[in-house]
Structures are given as structure tokens and as C-alpha cells.
Amino acid sequence: MKNIATTENEKSAITLTTVIYALYAASYFVGITAIIAIVMNYVKKDDVAGTFLESHFRWQIRTFWFGVLWGVLGTITVVFIIGWFVLVADGIWIIYRIVKGWLRLNDGKPMYTV
């Protein structure tokens, strides 16, 4: 593994990104943490622009908004039974996104090229 944290700003940004992943993970138990995480994503987005962390922020933001979208659609359609499947799939998909992002961050890799 290469040494990616060469400056204090980079170390701080990596720690922040880790905290945001942790907040998204904690939202399964305390839902408000996802709101805190998305606000942090938008507030600190410019600070990570041009770094490999920019792709993690984009990943986190998309995970949040698509998770909300499918959660709302699942909730609306829960009376038709299909909504339960949508909600379960959404929950699994969000967990996958959090785990994959956290692992790639731990390896010092971007989520994808930006």
C-alpha cells in the first residue's frame, strides 16, 4: 500500500471521509446521522476537490440520494407487497455502498476516476 497521507490536510480529509462513512453506517441505528453526513458532504466537498477523496464524496452523496429515492418508492409501494422487496434491496444496496467505499478509502484508492 502506498503512503497517500503526506500532508496534514490530506490526513484530516481522510479522517473526515472515514467519519462520514461511519455516520452513514450509524444511520441504520440512529437515522439522523445520515442527515448530518450529507450536510458534511456538501459543506466539505470543495475541500476535497481535485483529490482522490472527491470520488468518495460523490459516492457518498449518490448513495444517500438514491437510497432516499428507493426508500420513498419502497414506502409508497409497501401496500402492494413489492415495496417490502424494494426496501430490503435498498437496505442491502446501501450497506454494500458503505462497505465498498470504506474499503477503497482504507486502501487509499478512489471510487472511480472523476
PyMOL commands that set and color helices and strands:
alter all, ss='L'
color gray80, all
select helices_A, chain A and resi 8-26+32-48+53-76+78-80+82-106
alter helices_A, ss='H'
color red, helices_A
deselect
rebuild
show_as cartoon
